[in-house]
Amino acid sequence: MSTGKDLIDIANQHIGEKYIFGSKVPYTNLNYTGPWDCAEFISWCVYKATSLLIGVKKGEAYTGFWADDAKTMCKEITIEEASITPGAILLRIPHGSIIGHIVFSDGKNQTIEAMSTKKGVTKGDISGRTWHKALLINGVTYTKNIETITKTHKEPKYNFFLNTPLIKDPIILKAKQVLLSLGINPGDLNDNYDQNMQIAVHNYQLMKGLIVDGIMGKQTLKSLKIIL
């Protein structure tokens, strides 16, 4: 029987490999070494460990497919539990303008994930990011890391995205001004996070090799030099 540690051991072997947004992987090639996108990386590691195809339809992995399959193939737990459980999965579900993302927990309050063009497959923080579900795969044996201090999950301080009604904040205007100075047109120079701004942020993230989700969070704001 596969374990959460098996998932982490497989994922760790690929740290440093390349990320390409929207890339596809061959699930029949168990020696594949990238490039990856976030969902393909998680689904491939799961398949190698368990022979289960989860989050995959017609040969392509997607966070939305993970949300669908989780209803029958996974057990939902809290984000705090996932943070101390090696191999647990954290999922941000795509909806509306929000692009999904998916990662493994290493059981030590960090992730292993196909993160971005700039960082490739790497480790990241669980805290301060938006997650909608934490999952354990049915049939996989998981053991909590009792040595890890459980931290209360906190939503990110900066989390600007396309919403109804529109999110408004003075920091959005500052970001629009910086984007415009870089040759990326964010639309009207006001404090509204509208569709033009979402597209501008998406394009900026692509240009800088950041996580491409159209969400202006801490890392994007730091890259724009708006916050430290």
N, C-alpha and C positions, 0 to 999 in steps of 0.2 A: 504493500500500500504506500502511496506517495505521501510525503509530508510537506508541511510549510517550509521546513529547512531545505528540502530538495529544490523547491521553487527558488529560494534565495541563492542557493549554491549555483544553480544554472544562470540566474540573472547576473550574479557577480562576475561570472566568467566573461561577460560581454561589456563590462564597464570600459568606456573609452571608445567604443565603436560609434560609427556615424549615425546621425539622425537626418532624415529627409521627410518633410511634411507630406503625408499622403503616399509614402512608399508602400509597396506590397512585398510580402515575404512568401517563399515556397515552403509550405508546411511539411512537404515530403523530404526536405533537406534538413536533417537534424544537426548538420554541421554548419549551418548558415551563420554568417558573421556580420550581417547588416548590408546596407543601411536599414534603419528601422523608423517607424513612427510609433507613437505611444501605445496604441491599441494592438498593432501587429506584434510589438515586442512582448507584451503581456500574454497575448493569446498563444504565441509561439512557445514561450517558456512553459506555459501551462500544458500545451500539447506534448512537448518533449517529456515533461515529468509524468503526465497522467494519461496520455493518448486521448484526452478529451478536447474537442474543438468547441470552445466557448467564445462567444462574441464574434463569430465568423459566419458570414453568409456568402455563398458563391465565391469562396476563396479569399474573401476580403474581411479584415477585422475592422471594427468600428465601435466607438464607445456607446453609441445608441443600441447596437446589437448586444453589447454587454448588459445594458440596462434591461433589455428584453429577456436574455437568457438567465439573468440573475434570479428572476422570479421562480424558476424551476430547478436551476442547477447550483444555486448558492444559498447560503444562510446569511442573513443580515445581522451585523453586530454594530456596536457603537464605534465611533471614530477613536475614542480613547482606548477601547479594547484592541482595535486594529493596530494602534500605535505601538503596542507591546507584544504583538503577535507576528513572528516572522512568517512571511508569505501571505499574510492577509492582503486584500486588495482594496484600494481606495479609488472611488469613481466619482468624477464630476459628469453629470448627465447632460448631453447637449439638448438644448431646447431654445426655441426662438433664435435669438442672436448669439447665444452662449455656445461656444465650441467646447466639446467634452475633453476630458483628460483622464488617464488611468495609470496607476502606479502600484508597485508592491510596497508594503511596509517591511522594513528590515528588523522590526521588533525592538528598535532602539530609538523610536520617535523620528526616524528618518525614512526616506523612500529610496528605492532603486527604480529608475525610470528612463525611458527614452524621452529626454526633456526638450531639447532644442537643437537647432543647427550649430549654435555656438558651443554648447556643452555636450552634445551627443548623449550616449547612455551614461548616466551619472547618478550620484546620490543627491538628495535634496531634503528639505525640511517638510514635515507634515503640517506643523502648526502655521497659522497665518495664511492658509490657502483655503479655497472653497471646495468642499467635498459634499456630495449629496448622499453617498452610500459607502458603507464599509462592509466587505464581503469575505466569507469563507466558502471555498468550493466544496460541495458535497462529495464525500468519499475521500477527501484529503485529511490527514491527521495533523492537527496544529497544536503547538505547545506554547503557552505564553512565556515570555521572558520575564521571570519574576525579579530579576535584578534591575530591570528598567523601571525608573520612576514614572508612574502614570501622570501625564500632564493633561490638564483641562484644555480641550480644543477651543481655540479662539478664532473667530472669523477674521479675515484680513482687515486691517485698519483702512487701507486704500483698496477700493473695489468698485471701479467705475465701469459700467457696461450699458449697452442699449436696453432700455427698459420703458415701460409705460406705467405712469407718466415718466417723462425724461428725468434722469438724474441731473441735478444742477449743483455746481460747486465752483468757487473762484479758482480752485486748482485746475479745473478743466480749461478755463480760459488761458491760464499760463501755459498749459500743455499745448493748446492750439497754436499759441504764438510761437513756441519753440518748433513745433512741427512745420509751421509755415516757413520759418527761417531755414529749415533743412530742405525745403523744396517739396514738402508733402502738404497738399492742400486739405485742411480739415473742415472746409466749409465756412459758415458764418462764425466770426470771432465773437463768441459769447460764452456763457458758462454752462451750456447745454451739452450733454453727451448724446448726440443724435447719430443718425445713421452715417452721415458723412464723417463724423469723428471716429466712429467704430471702424470704418474702412481705412481711415488714415492711420489709426493705431495698428490695425492688422498689417498694413503695408510696412509700417515702421518696424514692427516685430520681425517680419520677414527679412527686412534689410539688415537688421542688427543680429539676427540669429537667435532671437529670444523665443520663449514659448509663444506660439502663434495661436491666440485665442480671441483677439479683439477686445480683451479686457485690460483696462489700464490699472494695473496693480502696482505693488511696491517695486518689482524689478523693472517694469517699464518706466515708472516715474524716476527711478534712480538712473536709468540709462539716459533719460531726457535731462538729467541733472536738475530736476525740480525738487527732489528730496535727497538727503544724504544716505 
